[in-house]
Amino acid sequence: MVVKNTHSHPPPPPHRTPNHLQQDLKSLIENSNDLLIDSTSRRLISGPLIKAVFGETVLADVHASMNNIDKLCNIIMREQKLLHPYGQGIMGVVHAFNQNESNLHDYIQRITFMDDGHIMILCMFKLQAEHMSKFKYFMVDISYKRVFGEINELEFNAYDENNNSVYY
C-alpha cells in the first residue's frame, strides 16, 4: 500500500502495556486479593486502589493501552488463576485448607463431605467456640449472604449477658 496524501488522523494509541506497568497491575491484584476477593476489571478500575498505586484516578491516564477493558479482564483472570488455581468456591477453600494457606487451620475447624454430595465447612476460631459454648442463647441467621453462587452461608450470633454485647 502506498499513501501519498497527508494523514489527518492521530496515530493509534499504543496497544502494548509496558512491562513495569503490567507488573504494578499484577502486584495491585495480588495485594488487593483480600479486599477484592471477587475482583472484576470494573471494580479494579473504579476503586481507590488505582489512585494509591499509580497516582491517577483512571487507568487510561496512566497509559493509553490500559483503556482496553478486555486486556484488563485478561490480566485479572490470569492473576486470579495463579492465586486461586481451584477457584474461590468450595473446591478453592478445600485446596487452600489442604495447602494451609493463610493459616486457615486456625479458622476452619472442620470440612465434612457428606454422602449426598454436600460439603459442610465449619469456620470459627477456637476462642470463639469456647465463648459461644458458655452462652445460654444464640441465634442463627440464614439470610446472611456474603458469598455468591451455590454456597449457602449461615451466621451464629450470641448475646453475652455479662458484657451486654452481641458476638458474631
N, C-alpha and C positions, 0 to 999 in steps of 0.2 A: 504494500500500500504506500502510495506516495501522496503526501499532503503538501499543497502549495500555498494555501491561504493561512492567515494567522489564526491561532486558536483564540476563541472568545470566552472560553470557559476556564475556570481554575483547574489546576491539576487535581487528580483524585486524592482523597485523603489516604494516608499510609494505612495499609491493611495489616501490617505485621507489628505486633506489640513488642517493644524492646524486652530483652530477657530480664533486665533488672526490674522492670515494672511487672512482668509476669511473676517473678519471684516474690515481689512485695504483695501482689494479689494473692498468691498461694499462701504466704505466711499469714495474711489477713484472714483467709478462710480457716486455716488451722487454728489460729489464736481465737477466732470468734466462734469456734466449734461449740463451746458450751453456751454461748449467748444465742447463736443462731443454729440450733440443732437441726432445724429444717431449712437451712439456707437456700434461698432461691436468688436468682440474679436480681429480681426486682427488690427483694428485701436488702440485698447487699448494696445495690446502687442507691437506694433511698435511705439507707441507715446512716447513723452518725459516725460509723467506723471509717468511712471513706475520708471524711474531713480529718479525723485523728491520724490516719496513716499517711495520706497524700497531701493534706493541707488544702484540698479543694472539696467543694460540696458535690461536684458532678464529675464522674469518671472521664467523660469526654473532654473536660478541661485539663485533665492530667495528660492524656494522649488521645489523638483523634481515633486511633484504632480501637479504643475501649468504648466507642459508641455503639459497637456491634453487640447487641444483646445475645445473639446466638453464640458468639465467641465466649462471652462471659458464662453462659449456661454450660458450655462445653468444659471450660476451666473448672467451674464449680463441681460439675458432675465427676470429672476426673479426680479432683481432690477428695471429694466425699467418698468415692470408691476406694481410694487409698486409705482414708481414715476409717471407713466402715465397710470392709470387704463383704460382709453379710447383711448390709443394710442397717437400718435403725429400728427395725421391728423386733419381734420376738427372737428370731434367729440371731440378730445382731447383738441382743442383750446376752443370749446364751453364749455366743462366741466371746464377747468381751469378758463375761464372767469366767469362762474357762481359761482365758488368757490373763486373768487377774488385772485387767486394765483399770486404772484409776482406783485401785484398791476396792473394787466392787464387793469383795468378800466381806468387808466390814458392813456394807449396806444391804446386800442381797443375802437374806438368811436362808432361803430355800428356793430351788427350782424343781417343780414337780411336773412330770409328763404323765398325763392320765391316759387310761385305756381308750377313751372315746376321742382322743386326738387333741384334747385341750391341754393347755400348759398354764400352770399357776406359778407366778413369781411373787414371793413374799419379800417386800423391801421395808426394812426399818433397821435402825441401829440398835444394838443390844441394850443400850441405856434407855432408849425409847420403850422397848419391850418391857424392861424392868419397871419403868414408871407406869406404863399402861396396865400392867398386871395388878397394880395396887388400887386402881380406880374402881369405884362402885358401879359407875355407869359410863358407857361410851356410845357414840353414835356412828353409824356407817352411812357415808354419803356416796350413793351410787350414781348421782348426777354429775359428780366431779369428772371433768373431761379435759385432761391436759395433753393427752396423746391422741393421735389420729389413726384412722384405719380400723382394722378389725379387733383392735385391742380394747378391752374393757378394763377400766381402772376404777377402783373404789378407794375411798379415804376414810380412815378411822379418826374420829375426834373424841376427845375426852375432856371432862371438866374436873379440875383439881380443886376440891372444896377448901383445902388448907391454904392454897395460894390465890384463890379466886381467879383462876386463869384457865384458858382453853388450850389444849395441846392438839397438834395435828400430827 
